């Protein structure tokens, strides 16, 4: 054997070292002085020893290759090296890496691993040499350049490191590691002004990274920026699973210190909190982003293929490159029982994308059940810590993991012959058995457990398949459930089931259910929203299928964006692959015949779709049993590009014979799906070798909890669509980490998530591993008002806020109280400097940019002329009808409060003393958006608060709830909205309410005016307390006394022009900081299809001047992306007298209906609102006016038909980037 330069390096093995590969064992009987590294013996001796070791390595690898020809010939050597590293044997690992290079000297990953080993051992020159050798073969490899940068950083060669990092950034503009490392080189201190900008930029690339958020919180606290420090701390709570008790205490101390502006104490508490978070999984995920390449850590199984995906090959991947290996005995010792097991269940979930997961197995023979709850890191499972032990009576039928209480930790649910058992995940590595206090009763002998948000309220409900009748348990959002089968329409004769699944089969934005049983056949249950399902089996033609179904699964196997079905049953029963035709019907796929042929002798127990070769098309796995002695009960079918399916069961190892249940997860974090089975022989783990040779995208969703709670933490039930070149695919999220293969395509164009609450979120140019945080923004509110200020169009405020058609306010059983149906009639103030005339006209723009339909009936503009010694205001608060009319309040002299504090005594006066978009934000958020903890604003108005006409002016904005949040809150007495009330001190020195409903700002930057005349109950104590739990942020507070005797001249302007057209969507930002309202930039617009529009007829584009003259129910119906442009004649106005100024009032009248999944009639434009309707939704005997005048209006104007086609197909190849709306 010729010894290369690499082999001449000196090496010191350990004593009697065993080189092993599975059952292969070779012992080197040798004793050396292990304390001496390189100079113990001569180079020749070590060269001979290395040759001997490498020869034995080669023998080991040869054995591995003969067992699995598809396996890379150097992979097993490198895996052996990793095992040595875990055993703290770096020199043996070095020998293995050197041998891998000798076998394949052109393979980049071999040099990468050796370079990383030398780097870890601080052998920098050797590490640099290996990295540079790799670059000779592939100069553009950014991973190798990242390693070079790490080497230079650790060597202290900053110029060389910076050069490499800038090269990486030029090639990969979103490279988190490169940006972060370069920042630490150039801006190492928290006082560096560039460090903040750098951290913010990096965070935009990795928004789920709490390491960056913690650094920002520390930086802002150190610099005395309370709002930003507070915001970043709160964002960590929104993103992270529940804190440990010690972390929660440190978090609260940090918050309290920041709110009190005690920054030294705050910084100390934040750093304590930071240290406590370092032990969490989510922190480890953040470190992985910024630390760059490193060798695998944790318990790495010798047989794992976790690194295969890093060694891409350029040729097309075929099935010859794929194999499966049964590694149960290697990584799940003691679980595979052997022999005949009557009942065997399995449940698996990965709780991050780094191979960490939970596994539950339950094996029952007779009346005895042996169960295991296991936890893993990459490569091996161990028993989890179950407080009180893991034991229960009865026979297990099914099991699943689900985060039922939305704390970020997945709990274990077991369907058992005795009922449903719950083992709660305590978040500290332990589980504990949950007592029967959560409302899951009378669900005995359940066959299947299904968790999803079926009522669109932000938490996971439970649907249980039972042969005697399925059960639906609604999640109340407070840790309890309520059985609701009958109330939700889930008690039909076909309701008893053996298997169930869910998906949005009709693409209308909500989750539907399919259930099958041998006795009752198939039932398709359509989600009609508002906690109602309808059996549509007959109308879809599924009742004609004569299948004794025992297993069913939804999936989009042909990548057309529609959810298809596969149904299988007992032996001799046909199997059916059903293509969703998109017209409320299914079509039998011709592949059904072939599949039925292979399944004809099986009793099918479970089916699952997975893309095992990552080619972008879902394959089919079937688990069953057969009486045939040589029969194979587990069958694997490959999807041939949506053209047909072929049986590739030969890829499965011979140990895989029969099975009852299937679990799918990426066990070894290599980018392909592995298979978990339970069957007559117990549990099996079948590793996928080669699937990750194709490219892929891994998606992990993170729903916000604290201060939001609009979606469940893991985004279960969300719809994910991916476009990569000519490939388009959609998936329903049913596990915490979703894998989407893309074949040989190297570029990912975009991924879109439609969250369970209907909110779309698109990420352009995603990385191969995306942790996607739910965007915190309003999906519905009101139209936006822009005015010409002499230089540009400027956002002023939102309009029509007093209308919320169909919004539920309270739900009591079958009775729902909705928001009032009156048209919004409001006057809003436009300061004179914000509206300037151009070419003799005042032009305003009213844009609709959210997920809603607007019915705009009347508009007007009023010039308000007055002396410039006084300011004018209007009352812009939300109150029930009758609404405030056209009344102007004047303020000549304004008084500030003497003090302003919260309930903890924190000084808020600097925040509310001026109109500057800096807001009082010292209250703590609650569970939901719009709901905070109870908090007070205590104002001392001082001695000036006397006399008549005492008025309190409060300017601010509100972050409101929505229809789905209201629905969620009505399910538990724990959550109630308390509108602001105003209290004063009485004669006993106690607070007494004098205004029970103060009202609140109608959206963004609105003025609330309260009349305090005669409200004080004591002569000298002029304190007022405003108490609420609504998420209201106050900006500017002052009061006035006495009547202002100042002239006011109001003039209505003439509307000369009004047009409707498509514009698009303004870019947005937070005005004034993290607690300011979302603000909009008119000059920066995006087009395309943003929302799932309410369907129906909208007003055609063009002239709409006649529709805005009167409140006559002949209105503009505007959709998301539309703009109304209105001109008013400036030349007919009287001149402004000297010493006077001109402000304006904008009048609007109409309705708004948002597309929230719990809004009544929220999917359609109809039924149309009208003045005088008694309620909305209105009953069947009430109707929009049908006289000739209104019919002609409809026929002339409302001719623009809008569907959801553009939204559903937005990412499909061939769809125009420009929305079809813009051409209508």
N, C-alpha and C positions, 0 to 999 in steps of 0.2 A: 504494500500500500504506500502510495506517495503521500508524504506529509506536506500539506500546504502551509502558507504563512500563518494561517489561523491555528493550525495544529501544533505549531512549534511553541505556542505560548505555554507557560508553565502552569501546572495545575496540581492541586493538592486534594485528593479525595479523602473522605472520611474512612474510618476503620470499618472493615467488613461490610462495605456498602453493598446493598442489594439493589440491583437494577431490575425493575419489575414492570410488567405490562399485563394487567388482568391476572391470569393464573401462571404467567411465565415468570420464572425467578432464576436469576443468575447471581451468585455471590462472589465477591472479590475478596478472598482471604488476605488481608493486608493490614499492617499496622504502621502508622506514620505519626510523626509529631504534628498534631493539627494546629498547634499554636504558631507554627512557622509557615509562611504563606508561599514563598517562591524560591527560597535558597536552601531547602533541605537536601535536595539531591541534584544531580546534574541534569542539564537540559535533555540529554539523550535518554536518561531514565524516564523522565516525564513524557517524552515523546513516545517511547515504547508503551508506557502505561496508557497514554491517551489512545494509541492505536488499539490496544486491547479493549478498552472501554467502548470505543466507537464500534469495534467489531461486534461487541455484544449488543450495543444499541441497534446496529443494523439488523442483527438477528431478531431482535424484539420487533422492530418495525416490519420486517418481512412477514412475521407471523400476523401482525395486525392487518397488513395489506392483503394477505391471502384470505383473511376472514371478511374483508370489506374492501373490494377493489375501488369503490367510489371514494373512499376516504383519502385525503391528501397524504402523500407519502412522508411529508415532514411534520404533519400535524401532531402525530402521536409522540414524536420526539420532543416537540416544543411543549406539549402537555406534560410530559415527564419532567421537563425543566421547571414548569410551573409548580409541580408537586414538590420538587426539591426546594423551591423557594419557600413554599408553605412550611417546610420542615427546617427552614433556616440553614440550607445547604447551598450557598451561592456558587461554590466552585464546581460542584456536581452539575448545577444548572448551567454554568458556563460551558462545561463539556458538551452538554446536550445541545445547546444553541450552536456551538461550533460544528457539531456533527450535522445539524440541520443545514448549515451553510455549505458544508462539504457535499451533501447530497444534492442540494439545489442552490448553486452559488448565484443564481440570478433572481432569487425570490426575495422581494423587498422585506417581507415580514420577518424573515430570519435575521437580517441585519438590524431591523427595528428592535426586536426583542433583546438581542445581545447589547445593542447600544443602551437600551433602557436599564439592563442589568448593570453595565459598567457605570452608568450614571448613578444608580442607586448605591453602588459601592464606592462612589466618588473617584472613580478612575476616569477622569474627564478626558484625557487625551485619547484613550482607547475608545471611549464612547463617541467622541467626535469623529474618529477614524471610521468607525462602523457606519455612522450616519452619512458621512460623505461618500463612502463606498456605495451605500444604497442610492444616493442621489445620482451616481454615475449611470445607474440603470434606469432611474425615473426621476429626472431633475425637478419635475413639477409636483412631486408628492408632498402635500402640505403637512401630512402627519410627520414625516421625517424632518421637515423643516421646523416643525414645532418642537421636536426632540432636540434639534440643534440649538434652538433658542433657549430651551431649558438648560442645556449644557453650558451655554455662554453665560446665562444668568447665574448659575451656581458657581462658575469659575470666576465671576466678577468682571467679565468682559462685556460691559454694558454697550459699547458701540456695536460690537458684533451681534449681540442679542437684539438690539433695536433694529439693525438692518434686516435680520431674518424675520422679525415680527412684522415689519412694514411690508416685506415681500409677501408674507402670508395674507395680510390685510388687503393688499392690492389684488390678490387672487380670490380671496374669500372675505368680502366686505362685512359679513356678519359673524366673523370668527370670534367667539367670546373669549377664548383663551388668549388669543393674540392681543386683543384690545386690553384685556385686564392686565396681562403681564407687562405690556408696554406702558400702561398707566402707572403701574408700580415702579417702573424704571424712571419715568419722567416726572411723576407727581406723587412721591411717596408719602407725603404728610397730609393729614386731614385739613391743614390750613391752606393748602395749595388750592387756589381758585380753579385751576384746571381739573382737579380731581373730581369735583362735583359734576362738571359737564361730562367727564369721561364715564363716571358711574352711571349717570342717567342714560347716556348713549348705549352703554353695554346692557343696561336693564331693558332697553327697548328691543334688544335682540333676544333676551332671555327673561321675559317678564315673570316667570315662575320661580326665579332664583332668589331665595330668601337670604342667602349670604350677601348678595348685593344690596338688598333692602335693609338688612341690619347695618351694613356699613354706611348707607345713606342716613339712616336714623341717627347713628353716632355722629356723623359729620354735621348734620343740621343741629343736633343738640349742642355740640361743641361750639358751633358758630351762633348759638342763640336764636335759631329760627324755629320757633315753637310749632307753627302750623305744619311745616314740612316734616319735622321730626315726629310729630304726632301722627301725621298721615301715613308715613312709612311704617311706623309701629303697628298701626291699625290694619294696614294692608297685609302684614305678616299674619295677623290673627285671622283675616279673611281667607287666606290661602292655606294656612297650615291646618293639619288635624289638631284635635284638642290638645292643649298644653298639659304637661305634667303639673302637679300641684305646686312644686317649687318654681317652675317656669311661669305659671299663672301669677304667683305672688310677685315675682320680679317684674313681670309685664305690667301688673297693676301699679306697682311702685313707680315704674318708669312713666306711665301715663299720668299719674297724679303729680309727679314732680314737674313734668313738662307743662301741664296745665297751670301749675302755680308759678311757672317761670323760674324754677329752682334748677338751673341747668347743670350745675356741678353735681348735685344729687342725682339728677336725671341721667347724666352720662354714666355715673357709677352703676345705676340700676340697669341701664341698657346693656352695659358690658357684662353684667351678671346674667342678664337674660340671654345675651348672645352666647355666653359660655354654656348655659344650660341647653340651648337649642342645638349645640354641636353634636349631641348624642342622637338626634332624630334622623329618620330616613330622609325627610324632605331637605334637611341641611346637607346630608351626604349627596343628594341629587345636585344641589347647588355647587358643592365643591367639585363634583365631577365636571361641571361646565367650565370651571376656571382653572383647574389644575393641569389640564392638558394630558398628553399621552402618558400612560404608566402601565406597568405590568399588572395582570389581574391579581386581585386580592380576594381574601375569603377562602372558603373551602372549595378548591377547584377539583372536580372529579377528573381522574386520569383519563376517562373515556369521553369526556365532553367535547363537543365540537364548537365551543363558544367562540373560537377565534376564526372560524372558517370564513365568516363574512368579510373579514378584513383583507382577505387574499383573493380579490376578484380575478376572474379569468376573462379574457376578452371574447372568446368564442361563445356561441349561443349555448345556454344551459339546456340539457335534455334530461329525460327521465333516467338515462344511464348514469347521470351524476348524482342521483338521489338514492338514498337508502334509509332504512329505519333500523334502529338497534334497541333491543330490550335491555335496559340498564337498571331494571328494578333492583336486583340484588346488590348492585354497586352503590346505589344512592338511597334506597328505601329499605334498609335491612329489616327483616322480621315482619314485613307487611304482606308479602305474597305468601298465602297460607298453604297452597297445594291441596289437592283433594277436591271434593265436591262441596261447594258452598251454596246454600239455598238462596240467600239474599246478599248482595254485595253492592254497596253504594260508594260513590266517590264524588268529592267536590274539591275544586282547586281554584285559587285566585292569586294573581300576582299583584302585590301592593305597590310595586314601582316597576320601572323598566330596566332594572338591574338584576333581574333573576331572583328577587326575594319574593317568597310566596308562602301561602298556607295550603295545606293538603289535609283533607279529612277522608278517612276510609272507615267503613263499617261492614263487617262480615258476620253474617248470621247463619247458624246451622241449628235447626230445631228452634228452641226458645233462647238459645245463648247467642249473644252478640259481642264480638270483640271490635273495639273501635279505637282509632288513633287520630289525634289532632297533631299535625306536624308543621314545623316551620323550617324554612330553608334560606340559605344563601346559595350562591351559584355552586352547584355540584353535589350537595348532600342535604338530607332532611334529618331533623332531630325532633324528639317529642316536645311539643309546646307545653308551657306551664299552665295547667288548668287548675285553678284554685278549687279545692274540694274534690278534685279528681274528675276524670271523664268517664262517667258510667251512668247508665240509665236502663230502665226496663223496656221491654217491647222489641220489635224488629224494625230496623231502619228500612225505609222505602226510597228515600231521596234525601239529598242534602245540598245546600248551597251557601255561599257567603254573600252577605249584603250589609251595607251600612244603613241600618234602619233608622238610627237616631241622628244621622247626618253629622257625626262628630269626626269623620275622616278615618275611622277604623272599621274594618269589615268584620261583622259578627257572623257566627255560625248558626244556621237554622237547619234542623233535621226533621223531616217528615217521618213519623214513627207510627206503629200500630197503636200506640197509646196517646198520640197527639203530636203537637209540634213542640220541639225542644229548642231552646235558645241558649247559646253560650255567647255571652257578651264579651267583646274585645275591649279590654280595659285601657288599651293604648300604651301600656307599659311593658308589653311582652307577655302579659297574662290574659287568660280568659276566665270567666266565672259563669256558672249556670244561672240563668235568669229565672226568677220565680214567676209563676203565672199571674203577673199583675199587669201585663201589657195588652190584654184584650184578645189574645189569640186562643180561642176556645172552640170546642166542638168541631175540631178538624182532625178527626181520628182516621188513621189509615190513609193519609194523603199520599198520592202517587207522584206528584211533581210540585215543586215550589217555584214560583215565578215572581220576581221583584221588578217593578218598573213604576214610573210615575204616571199612572193611568188617569188621574184627575187633574194633571197639569198644575199642581200646587207646590212643587218644589221638593217633595220627599217621595220615598219609595213605598208604594203600596204592595200588598202581597195577594197573589191569586194562587189558590191551591186546587189542584186537580184531584178530585175524589170520584170514585166510581158511583157513589150514591148521590152525587151532586156537588159541583164545585163551590168553593167558598171564596169570597172577596173580602179582604180586610183592608179597610182604608186607614192609611197612616194619618194620625191626628196631629203630627208635628211636635208632639210633646213627649214622645217615647212610648205612646200607646196606640192601639189599633181599635177600630170599630167594624164589626161585620156588617157589610152593606150589600150583599148579593141581591136581595130582592129589590132594594131601592134603586140599584143601578141596572136593573133589567138583565140580570145574569142567572135567572132561574128557569130557563126554558127546558123543554123536555130533552133536548140534546145536550144539556149542560154537564152531565156527568162525564168525566174524562179520565183517560189514562196518561195522556201527554198533552202539553200546551206550549204555545210559543206566542210571541208578540212581534209586531212590526207595524209601520205605517203603510199598510198595503195599498191604500188609495191616495197616498201622497197629499193628504190634506192637513198634515201637521200634528196629528195626534196618533196615539198608539192603539192599534186594534189587536184582537186576540183570536187565535185559532185553537180549537180543542178537538181531540180525537179520542175515540174509544172503540173497542171491539163491538160493544153493544149498541152504542148510539151513533156511530159513524162520525162524520166531521161536522163541526159548527164553526162558522165565521162570524165573529161578533164585532160589529162596527162601532167605533167610539164616536158617539154623537156629542161629546163634551157635556159639561155641566153634570158630570157623574151619571151619565146615561149611556147604555150600550143597546144595540139593536141587532138581533139575529138576522143576518142577510144571506144565510146559506142558500136559500131557494132562489133569491133574485140574482145571485152570482152563478147559479147553475151547479154549485158544488154538491147539492143534494142528489144529483144524478150519478155521482161517483159511488160505486158499490165497493167500498173498501172497509174492511174490518181494521181500522187504523189503530195502531198502538204506539206509533212514533211519528212526529211531525216537526218540521223546521221551516222557518221563513229565511229567504236569502235572495239577493239579486245575482243569480248565477250567470246571467247573460249580459250584465253590465249595461242595461238600458235605463237604469234609475228606478225601476219598479220592483217591488218585492214579490218574489215567486215563492212557490210552495213545493215541498217534497213530503209525501205521505207514504208510510209503509206499515205493514201489519203482520199478522200471523202467517205461518207457512201456507202456501197455496193461495194466498191472497195477493192480488196484483199490487205492485207499487206504482206510485204516480208522481212524476215530475211535472209540475204545473207552471206554465209560463203565464205571468201576469200580462194580459193583453192591453191593459190600460183603459178598458172600456167597461169596467165593473164586471169583467169576466176573466176566467182563466182558460188556457188552451193546453191540452196534453202535449208534452214534448215527446217527439219520437224516441228519445233515449229511454223513455219509460219501459219500453219492451225489453231492451237489453238489461236494464237494471233488474226488472222483475225476474228475468231468467236466472240471474245469479242469486236472487233473494228468495226464490220460490220455495226452497226447502228450509228456510229460516223462520224462527219466531223472532221478529225484529223488536228490540227493546228501546233503542235510542238511535238517533241520527244527528249528524252535525256537519255543517259546511265549514271548510277551512281551505286556505290556499297553501297547500303544503310545499309547493315548489316556487312560490312567490312570482308566478308568471302574470298575476293580475286577474286571474279567474278562479272562482271558488270551486273547489273540489268537494266530493261527497264521501263521508265516512259513515258506515252503517255498522251498528253493534247488535248482534243477535246470538241465538243459540240454535243448535240442531242436534237431532238424535243420531245423525250419521257418524260413524266412528271416525271417519276421515274427513268429515265435513268442516268447512271453515266458516265460522259464524261472524267473523269480522271481515267486511269487504270495503275496499277503497276504490273509488272511481275518480279518474282524472278528467277534468274539464278541458276539452280540446278547443280552447278559444271560443267558447259558446256555440260551437258547431255540433258537438256530440260529446258523450261521455264514454270512456273506455275503462275496463276493469284493470287495475294495476295492483291488485292485492298481493301480487308476487313481491312487491317492494317491502311488505311487512315481514318481520322476522317470524320464523316458524313457531316460536313460542306463543304468538298471538293467534288464538284459535276461536274462543267464544267470549262474549262480554255482555254485560247488562247495561252499563252506563258509560258515558264518554265525558271526558274533560279535556279542554284545549287551553294550552298556555305555553309561553316561551320559557321553558324550564331553565335553560342555560343562557338566556339573554344573548343569543347569537343572531336574532333577526328572523327566525323561522318558527313555526308553530310545532310544538311537540304534543304527543297524545298521551292522555291518561285514561286507563280503562279499569273498570271493575267487572269481575266475572266469576265464574265457578271456581277459579283458582285464586281469587283475591284480586289485589290491585296490581297493575302493571304500568310502568313508565316507559314509553316508547319514544326514544330520542330521534329527532329528524336530523339526518346528516346530509347536507348538500342543498337544502332549500334556500339557505341564506347566500348561496353563490349568486343568485339573482338579487337585484336591488329591491329595496323596500322602504316603507315609511312606518314608523311606530308612533302612535298617537296616544297620549295620556291626557285626559281632560281633568281640569281642576275647577269645579264649581265653587263660587264664593259663598261662604256661610255668614259669618259675623257681619251684620249690617246689610245683608243682601238676601240670601236664602231663596233665590228665585229658581234655582236648579239644585238637584242633588249633587253631592260632592264629586262623584265620579262621572257625572254626565251620562249615567245609565239611561238608555232610551234615545240618546241624541242620534242624529243622522250625520254621518261623515261622508263627504264626497271628495274624490281626489281626481285631479287631472294631471297626467304626465304624458305630454306629447299626444299621440293618438289614442291613449288609454284613458278611459273614464270608468270609475267604479264608485259604488255607494255601499256603505255598511251601516248597520244599526249597532250602536255601542251596547254590548252586553257583558263586557268585562273591563277591568281597569286599564289594561294596556291592549290596544287594538293594533293588529299587524296588517298592513296592506302591501302586497307585493306589486312590483311594477316591471318585472322582467329585466331585460337588459337596458331599459331606458335609464339614462344617467341624470336627467333633469326632471325635477318635480315642479310643475308650474304653479299649482295652487291647491290648497285643501280648504274646504268649507265645512264648518260645523253648524248644524242647526240644532241648538240646544233644546232640551225637552220643553222649555217654555216658548219655543218658536223663534227665539232670537238667533239670527244668522251672524256668523263671524267667519271672515275669510282671511287666510294667511297666504300671502303670495310668496313664492320661492321658498317653501318650507325646507327645513333641514330633514335629515333622515330620521331624527328622533325629536318629536315636538311635544313639549308639555304646554298645553294650550289653556290659558287662564280665561275664564269667562269675563267678557268685557263688562265693566260697570257703567252702564249708560241707560238712559230712558229709551224705551222702544215706542212709547206713546206719550204724548203731552198735549201739544196744540200747535197751530201754525205759527210761523216766525214772521216778525215784522222787521223789515229793513227800510231805511230811509236814506235819501241822498243828502249828505252833509256838506256839500260843496266840493268835495274831493273824491269821495267814494261812497258806496252803499255800506251802511253801518247797521249792525244788528242792534235793535232797541230792546225788544222784549217779546214774549209770546202772547198769543191772542186766543179768544174764545175759550178761556180756561173754565168758565162756569158751566160748560157742557161736558158730560161724560156719559154718552148714551150707552145703555146696557151694562154699565159697571155695577157688579153686585156689591152691596154694602153690608148686608147681613143675610145669613142663610140659616133657616130654622126648619130642618127636615125638608119637606117638599116646598116650603114657602121661601121665596127669595125676595128681599127688598133691594130694589135697584135705585141708582141715582135718579134724581128728578129729571123729568123729560122736557122741561121748559128750554126754549132756545136761550143760549147765552146772549145777554145784552150788556155790553160793557163799554165804558169810556176809559181809555188809557191816555196818560200824559206823554207827549213827545216834547222834550225841551226844545226851545227855538233854535239853539245852536246845532241841533241834530237834524234839522230839516231845512234845506235851502232850496230856493227856486232856481230852475234852470230853463232858459228859453221861455219864460213866462208860465211855467207850470211847476207844481210840486209833484214829484213822482215817488210813490211808495211801492214796495215789493212785499207781497205776502207769499211765503213759500210753505209748502207742505213737504216735510222731509222725514216724517216718522211713519210708523206702521199703523196707519189710520186713514179713514176717509173723512173729508170735511165737506159739510153742507153749508156754504157761505151765502147767506140770504141778503144781507144789506151791509153797506159800508158808508162811512161818511168821515169828513175831515172838518174840524172846527178850529178857526183861528181864535186864540184867546189873547187879547191885548190888555196890558195892565201896566201900571207904573213899575219902573225897574227897582223901586225901593221895596217891593214885596215879591215873594215867590208864590207860585200857585201849585196846588197839588190836587189830585183826585184820589178817592178811596178805591184802592185796587185789591181789596181783600176778597177772599172766597167766602160767600155767605149764601144760604138758601134764598130762593125767591121770597118776597119781591126784592129785586136787585137795586142797589144804589143808582140813582139816575144821573142826570147831567148836572152835577154839583161840583163847583170848584171851591177849594179851601185856600185861603190866603194866609201867608205867614210873613209878618213884618219883622218881629223880633223873636229869635229862637233861643230857647234855653236848653242847655245840656243838663242831664242829671248830675247831681253832686257826686254820686257813686253808682257803680253798676257791678254787681257781683253775682256769682252763681251760688248754688246751695252749699258749696264747699268753701265759700269765702274767697274764691279766686277773683282777682280784679279784672273785670271785662271792660272797664271804661275806655281804655285806649282803642279797643276794637269797635266801639259803637259811637265814638265822638265825632266821626266825620264820614262823609260819603266817599269811600275809597275802595270798596270791594274787599275789605279785610273784615272777616266775619267772626263773631263770637262762636267758638266751636268747642267749648270745654266739656260738653256733655259726652257721655259714652253711648255708642251705638247699641241697638238691640239686635234681635235675631234677624229681622226683616228690613229691607229697604223701606225707608219712610217711618220706621218705628225705632225710637231711641229709648234709653232708660229715662225714667221720670227725672226731670230736671227743672231748675228754676232760673229765672232771670229776675233779680231783685234790684229795683231802681229806687234810689232816694232822690226825689225831685227837688227837695230843699224848700226854702222859704219862698221861692218865686212861684211855687205851685199854688196859687190862690186866685180868687176872683172868678168871674163867670167865663164861659166859653173856654174852659181848660181842656185842651186837646193834646193827646199823646200821638206822636208820629213815629212809626216804626217801619223802616225800610229793610227788606231782606228777601230771601227766596226759600222755597221749600223743595225738598227731595221727596216726592210723593210715593205712596204705595201704588199698586195697580190692581187690576181685577183678580189676577191669580193670587196675589198676596192677600187681598181681602178674603178670598175664598179660603185660603190656608188658615187665616187667623180666626175665622168663624168656627173652625173645627175643634177649638180648645178654648176653655175659659181663661187660659193662661195669658192670652194675647188680646188686648183691647186698646183701641185708639182713644186718647184723651185730648180733644182739641184744646187749644190754649184758653185758659180762664185767667181772669185778672182779679187779684185779691188785694185788700188793703187791711191795715191794722184797725181793730175795733177798740172799744173802750176797755176791754180786758187785756189788751196787748196781744191778742191772738189774730191770726190771719182769717179774714172772712171774704168769701167770694162776692164780688159786686157785679161782675160781668161773666156770666157762665160760659159764653162762647164768644171769645174775642174775634174769631175768624183767623185766617192766615193768608199769607201772600199768595196771589193767584199765579204761581209759577216763579219766573225769574225777575229779580230786580223790581219788586212791586211794593207799594206803600200801603200800610195798614194804618187807619186813622181811628182812634178811640176817643170818645167824648167822656172826659172824667169829671165833668161839671157835677158837683154835688155828690161825688162818689166817696170822698174821704169821710171816715167816720170819727176821726179825731181832729183837733184843731191844728196841732203842730207836727204830727207825724205824717209826712207825705211820702211814705214808702209804698211802692206797689210791687206785687210779686206776680209774675206771669209764669204759670206752671203748665207743662205739657209733656207728652212723650212723643210728639211728632218731631220729625227731622227738619227743623226750621233753623236757618242761619240768619242772624240779624247783623246788619251792616251799620246803619245810622239811626240813632234814636235822639229825638229832641221833643220839646213840648212848647206850646204857645198858650198865652192867656189873653183874655179880653177880645173884644170884637175888633176886626180890622175894617175900618171905614175907608175902603179904597175902591175906585171905580174899576169895573171889568167890562170889556166889550167883546162879545162873542159873535163870530160871523161864520155861517156855514158856507163852505166852498162848493163850487159847482164841479161835479165829476165830469170830465170831458172824454175820457178814454179808459177802457178796461179790457185787457186781453188775458187769455189763459194759454199757457204753453208749457212744454217740458223744459226743465232746467237741470235737474240733478240734485246733488246733495253737498251741502257746504262742509268744509273741514271744520273741526271743532277743537276747542281747548278749554281749560279751566280758567275762568276770569278771576284774576286776583290771587290765585294760589289754589292749593288742594281742596279748600273748603268753599271755593267759589262755584258759581253755577257753570254748567256747560255753555260755552259761548261760541258764536259761529262767524266764520269768515266768508263773506259773500264772494270774494275774488278767487277763492280756491274751491273748485267744484269737482266732484267725481260723478260719472254717469253710471250706466249699467242698471242692473236690476238688484236692488238692495233688499226688498221686503217681499214676503209672501202676501201679495196684495189682496185686499178684500175684492172679491169678484163681482162683476156686474157692469152696469152701464154708467159711465162717467160723462161729464160734460165734454163735448168735443172742443178741440183747440181753436183759438181764434177770438173773435169779438164776443165779449160777455157783458158789455156795458148795461144792457137792459136788465140783467139779472141781479144787479146790486143796488137798484134804485129803491126798492120797497121790500119790507119783510112780508112777502106774499107767498112763501113756499115754492117759489120758482127761483131756484138757487143754483150756484155753481157747485158741482160735485167734483172735488179735486182729490187726486191720488198722490201717493208718495212720489216725490221728484217734480211735482207740478209747481208752477209759479203763476200768481195773479199779479199783473202789473197795472197800477191805477194812476191816472193823472188827474190832478185838480188844478183849476184855473187860478193862477196867482194874480192876474192882472185886474180882476174885478174886486179885489180886496181894498179896503180903505188903507191909507197910509198910516204907518205907526207914528203917533205923536212923539215929539221930542221928549226924552226922559222916560219913555215907555219901552217895553219890549214885547215881543210876540212869542208865545208858546202855542202848542196845538193839542187838540184832543182827537184821537182816532176812535171812531165808533165802529163796532162790529156786532153783527147779529147772525146767529147760526148755531150749528151743532157739530160735534166731533164724536166719531165712534172709532175706537182703536181696535186693532186686530188681535188683542190678547186672547189666549185660548179659552179664557173663562168669561169673556165679554159676550153678552147675549147677542145673537146674530152677528158675531164678530168675524165671520168668514165672508160675509156678503154686504154689498152696498144696500140692498133692500133688507127689510122694509124701510121705506123712506120716512123720515120724520116730518112733522108738520105742526104748525102752531095750533094749540088747543087739544092736542092728543092727550089723553088722560094719563098715559104711562108709556114707557118704552122698556122692553118690548110690549106692544099693545096686543089685545086679544083679537081673535079671528073676525069678530063683528065690527072691528075698527079698521079703517083703511085710509090711505093717503087720498086726497081729493081726486076724483075721477071726472070732474066736469070738463067741458070742451077746452077751456083755456089751459088747464093743467095738462091735458092730454097733448095739446099742440106744443106746449113747452117741452114736454118729454120727447116728442118726436123730432123737434127741431134741434134741441141742444144735447140731450143725453144719448148720444149715438156712439160713443167711444167704448167699445167692449173690452174689458180687461179680464184676463184669466191668470192662472198661476203658471202658465206654460213657461214663460221666460224665467221665472224663479226656479222652477224645478229643473230646468235644463241649462242653467247659467254657466256651468263649467264644462258642458259637453263639447267635445271637439266640433268645430264647424259653426258654433253659435257665435253671432257677432258680439263683440265687446260693447257695442252701442245698443242700449236698450231699444226694443221694438217700440216702446212708448214714444220715443222721440220722433218717430215718423208718423204718428197718428195725428 
